[in-house]
Amino acid sequence: MKPIAVLIMAGLLGASQATAAETAGFAFLQVPVGARAVAMGGAFTAMAGDPSALYWNPAALFSVDGSTITTHYTGYLMDMQAGFAGWVGPREHDAVGVSANYFYGGSFDRTTMGDPMGTGDTFSASSVALTGTYARELTGEITAGISGRFAYSSIDTYSGNAFLADAGVLYRPSSIPWAAAALVVRNAGIQTKAFYAENDPVPTEIAAGATATLLDGRVMVATDATYPLNGDFNAALGAEYRPLEMLALRTGGNLRDMDASEAAGGGFIDGMAFGLGTEWNRFALDYSFKPFADLGSIHRISLGISL
């Protein structure tokens, strides 16, 4: 694998700022889901009413209006790509959901000490996760949720798998209907098959977030603080503005992307994300654009369908 490919893959998987001893396995699970969420800098832990709660916070699943299918696609650099698909089924006092996400790391030339320019063979890296989610209304203001997940990753002839869980709460006070707060633990669990000789740490993280909806729903501001057990603290801030009922404009950023931008030789704008979205009838379409300094750009697109 070429050195630049290693660096890009590590950065995109969110592990570039950790040392080798700190880096968690199954880091593809930290690749953010949803064009709307990414455009808002990943400040999405307390976001209510969005089916991407399947990834961000299982407690927010109950706030989705009606049965919904959601799909997301991410085009990374150097042929890397990621995808996510899920279904949400809210009921009177609870909600259920299922989802699957994958990451394809591309194809790489095989090199050895004897053939540093390549042997003529190639190998690839890929990962997939299957998740089931349940959320329940505890009071008129508080909902709680939990997800169970099986994850599998492979690179060349090596593979590993793990069983993981998310648990979260969402608080929407009736006295402040324009605000919400949330707390979630993501990807807590164990690796059940090691890639090589020893198990890797799993990418467990604790996140807290808050949202505020202002100006009669035309403006939303969201913020997150995330502490990964293997990695560096991250903070995110995002905003969404609706100049028209059918159009939303978004922007946001976070510390992790700012650090990655600086490491890639970029500036402040390269650490930001931008996007827009629209809704029509039963369909919702979102797009986000994430510059990555001189290395290129990352594009995401999401489609939601209300059943």
C-alpha positions in Angstrom: 0.0 0.0 0.0 1.4 3.4 -0.9 2.2 5.7 2.1 -0.1 8.4 0.9 -3.0 5.9 0.7 -2.3 4.8 4.3 -2.3 8.4 5.5 -5.5 9.3 3.7 -7.4 6.1 4.8 -6.3 6.7 8.5 -7.4 10.3 8.3 -10.8 9.6 6.7 -11.5 6.9 9.3 -10.9 9.4 12.1 -7.8 7.8 13.5 -5.1 10.0 12.1 -4.6 12.0 15.3 -4.1 8.9 17.5 -0.9 7.0 18.1 -0.6 3.4 17.1 -1.3 2.3 20.6 -4.4 4.5 20.9 -5.9 3.7 17.5 -9.1 1.6 17.7 -10.1 -1.1 15.3 -13.3 -1.0 13.2 -12.7 2.8 12.8 -15.1 2.7 9.8 -17.9 2.9 12.4 -16.7 6.5 13.1 -17.2 7.6 9.5 -20.2 10.0 9.9 -23.5 9.1 8.3 -25.8 11.5 6.4 -25.2 14.5 4.2 -27.2 16.7 6.5 -25.2 15.7 9.6 -21.8 16.1 7.9 -22.8 19.5 6.4 -23.5 20.6 10.0 -20.0 19.5 11.2 -21.3 16.3 12.8 -23.2 18.1 15.5 -26.1 15.7 15.4 -26.3 13.8 18.7 -29.4 15.8 19.8 -31.0 16.1 16.4 -34.7 15.0 16.6 -36.9 13.9 13.7 -34.1 12.6 11.4 -33.8 8.9 10.5 -30.0 9.2 10.7 -30.6 8.8 14.4 -30.0 5.1 13.5 -26.3 6.1 13.6 -26.1 9.2 15.8 -28.4 8.5 18.8 -30.9 5.6 19.0 -33.0 7.6 21.5 -33.9 10.1 18.7 -35.5 7.3 16.6 -38.8 7.8 18.4 -39.0 11.4 17.2 -39.1 10.4 13.5 -42.5 11.1 11.9 -43.8 7.9 10.3 -42.1 4.9 8.7 -39.1 6.0 6.7 -36.3 4.5 4.6 -33.0 6.4 4.5 -30.0 5.8 2.3 -26.6 7.6 2.2 -23.6 7.4 -0.1 -20.1 8.9 0.4 -17.5 9.2 -2.4 -14.1 9.5 -0.8 -10.7 10.0 -2.3 -8.7 7.3 -4.2 -11.8 5.1 -5.0 -12.8 4.8 -1.3 -16.5 4.9 -0.6 -19.0 4.4 2.1 -22.7 3.7 2.2 -25.6 3.4 4.7 -29.2 2.2 4.5 -31.8 2.0 7.2 -35.5 1.7 8.0 -37.3 3.4 10.9 -40.7 2.3 12.2 -42.1 4.6 15.0 -45.1 3.4 16.9 -47.3 5.0 19.6 -44.8 4.8 22.5 -41.7 3.2 20.9 -39.9 2.8 17.7 -37.8 0.1 16.0 -35.2 0.3 13.2 -32.6 -1.7 11.3 -29.6 -0.5 9.3 -26.5 -1.6 7.5 -23.4 0.4 6.6 -20.3 -0.5 4.6 -16.9 1.0 3.8 -14.7 0.0 0.8 -11.1 1.1 1.1 -10.2 0.6 -2.5 -7.7 -1.6 -4.3 -4.0 -1.3 -3.6 -0.8 -2.6 -5.2 1.0 -5.2 -3.1 4.6 -4.4 -2.2 7.2 -6.3 -0.4 10.8 -5.7 0.8 12.0 -7.5 -2.4 9.5 -5.7 -4.7 9.1 -2.2 -3.3 7.6 -1.0 -6.6 4.9 -3.7 -6.5 4.6 -7.4 -7.2 1.8 -7.1 -9.8 -0.8 -8.3 -7.3 -3.5 -6.1 -5.6 -5.5 -6.4 -2.4 -8.4 -4.5 -0.9 -10.0 -3.5 2.4 -13.7 -3.5 3.2 -16.0 -3.4 6.2 -19.7 -3.9 7.0 -22.0 -3.5 10.0 -25.5 -4.7 10.7 -27.5 -3.0 13.4 -30.9 -3.3 15.1 -32.3 -0.4 17.1 -35.1 0.1 19.7 -36.2 3.4 21.3 -38.9 4.1 23.8 -40.7 7.1 25.3 -40.0 7.2 29.1 -41.9 10.4 29.8 -43.4 13.2 27.7 -39.9 14.8 27.6 -37.4 12.0 27.7 -36.8 9.1 25.3 -34.2 6.4 25.5 -32.8 4.0 22.9 -30.3 1.1 22.4 -28.7 -0.5 19.4 -27.0 -3.8 18.9 -24.4 -4.2 16.2 -22.3 -6.8 14.4 -19.3 -5.4 12.6 -16.9 -7.2 10.2 -13.7 -5.8 8.6 -11.2 -7.3 6.3 -7.9 -6.2 4.7 -6.1 -8.6 2.3 -6.3 -12.0 3.9 -6.9 -10.7 7.5 -10.3 -10.2 9.0 -11.9 -9.5 12.4 -15.4 -9.0 13.8 -17.0 -7.5 16.9 -20.3 -7.2 18.8 -21.1 -3.6 19.8 -23.9 -1.5 21.3 -25.1 2.1 21.5 -27.2 3.6 24.3 -28.6 7.1 24.4 -31.2 9.5 25.8 -32.9 12.5 24.3 -34.4 15.3 26.4 -36.9 17.8 24.9 -38.2 19.9 27.7 -41.8 21.0 27.3 -41.0 24.3 28.9 -38.4 25.0 26.2 -39.9 23.4 23.1 -37.3 24.9 20.8 -34.4 23.1 22.5 -33.2 19.6 22.9 -30.2 17.9 24.7 -28.8 14.4 24.4 -26.2 12.0 25.7 -25.1 8.8 23.9 -22.4 6.1 24.2 -21.5 4.6 20.8 -19.8 1.4 19.9 -19.3 -0.1 23.3 -18.5 -3.8 23.1 -15.9 -6.5 22.4 -13.9 -7.8 19.5 -14.7 -11.5 19.1 -12.2 -12.3 16.3 -8.8 -10.6 16.1 -7.3 -9.4 12.8 -4.0 -11.0 13.8 -2.7 -12.1 17.2 -4.5 -9.7 19.7 -7.8 -7.9 19.8 -7.9 -4.2 19.0 -9.7 -1.6 21.1 -13.2 -1.0 19.8 -14.0 2.6 18.8 -16.1 3.5 21.9 -17.0 7.1 22.3 -19.2 9.3 24.6 -21.0 12.2 23.0 -23.2 15.0 24.4 -25.1 17.4 22.2 -27.7 20.2 22.1 -29.9 21.9 19.5 -31.8 25.1 19.4 -34.5 26.0 16.8 -35.0 29.7 16.3 -36.9 32.2 14.2 -40.0 30.1 13.9 -38.1 27.1 12.7 -36.1 28.8 10.0 -32.8 28.5 11.9 -31.3 25.6 13.8 -28.0 25.6 15.7 -26.4 22.4 17.0 -23.4 21.6 19.0 -21.7 18.4 20.0 -18.8 17.3 22.3 -17.3 13.9 21.8 -14.8 11.9 23.9 -13.4 8.8 22.2 -11.9 6.3 24.6 -9.1 5.8 22.0 -8.4 9.1 20.4 -8.7 12.9 20.9 -11.5 15.0 22.2 -13.7 16.5 19.4 -16.2 19.4 19.4 -18.5 20.3 16.6 -20.8 23.3 15.7 -23.3 23.4 12.9 -26.1 25.6 11.6 -29.1 25.1 9.2 -31.0 28.0 7.6 -34.3 27.6 5.7 -34.8 30.6 3.4 -37.7 28.7 1.8 -39.9 25.9 3.1 -38.4 23.5 0.6 -34.8 24.6 0.9 -32.3 24.2 3.7 -28.7 25.6 3.6 -26.1 24.2 6.0 -22.6 24.6 7.2 -20.5 23.4 10.2 -17.1 22.3 11.4 -15.3 20.4 14.1 -11.9 20.2 15.7 -11.0 16.9 14.1 -11.6 18.2 10.6 -9.7 21.4 11.4 -6.7 19.3 12.5 -6.9 17.1 9.4 -7.1 20.2 7.2 -4.0 21.7 8.8 -2.1 18.4 8.4 -3.0 18.3 4.7 -1.8 21.9 4.2 -5.2 23.5 4.1 -6.8 26.4 5.8 -9.9 27.2 7.7 -12.3 26.6 4.8 -10.8 23.2 4.3 -11.9 22.3 7.8 -15.5 23.3 7.2 -18.4 21.4 5.5 -21.2 22.8 3.4 -24.5 21.4 2.1 -28.1 21.9 1.2 -31.3 19.9 1.3 -34.8 19.9 -0.1 -38.1 18.0 0.6 -40.9 17.2 -1.8 -44.0 15.1 -1.1 -42.6 11.9 0.5 -39.0 12.5 -0.5 -36.0 14.2 1.1 -32.8 14.8 -0.7 -29.6 16.2 1.0 -26.1 16.9 -0.3 -22.8 17.9 1.4 -19.4 19.0 0.2 -16.3 18.6 2.3 -13.0 20.1 0.9 -9.9 18.2 1.8 -7.2 20.7 1.0 -4.9 19.7 -2.0 -6.1 16.1 -1.8 -9.5 16.8 -3.3 -13.1 16.9 -2.0 -15.5 14.5 -0.4 -19.1 14.4 -1.6 -22.1 12.9 0.2 -25.7 12.4 -0.9 -28.7 11.2 1.2 -32.2 10.2 0.2 -35.1 9.7 2.5 -38.5 8.2 1.6 -41.5 8.3 3.9 -43.6 5.2 3.5 
